[in-house]
Amino acid sequence: MSNKTSDKNVAKVTKSDIDILNALIYVYEARLPNYNELMDSEVKALKNILAEREQDKKRIQELEKEKIELKEYNKIVSDRIVEYKKNSIPKQVITDLIKKETIDISGFKCIAVEDLQELLEGEKNEF
């Protein structure tokens, strides 16, 4: 059953409902002459339900705040990935350059610094 279907079948608790429950608790706790242990357990049950409801509301607010923070974090990570991809050199380009431009000098395989600088899009580095 989807949440939409189950939500339609659940009664909505209004502020008026909560006010009535709090008034009942107040009356029962006033220890009227007919007060007994049964009423005590009913009041305790009502308090537990109201406390759990408040706790659920606070947790929902915390989760909504965390959701916003995660969205902001995901945006930062996404932006950094895009920036990294924009500034990175694909591995195949480097591999192709090495294969094409590597020379053997007395048993040492070398690549010219100029080729590497060209690969880095003209960045001038001191070697």
Sequence and secondary structure as in RCSB ss.txt:
>XXXX:A:sequence
MSNKTSDKNVAKVTKSDIDILNALIYVYEARLPNYNELMDSEVKALKNILAEREQDKKRIQELEKEKIELKEYNK
IVSDRIVEYKKNSIPKQVITDLIKKETIDISGFKCIAVEDLQELLEGEKNEF
>XXXX:A:secstr
  HHHHHHTS    HHHHHHHHHHHHHHHTT TT  HHHHHHHHHHHHHHHHHHHHHHHHHHHHHHHHHHHHHHH
HHHHHHHHHHHH   HHHHHHHHHHH EEETTEEE  HHHHHHHTTT     
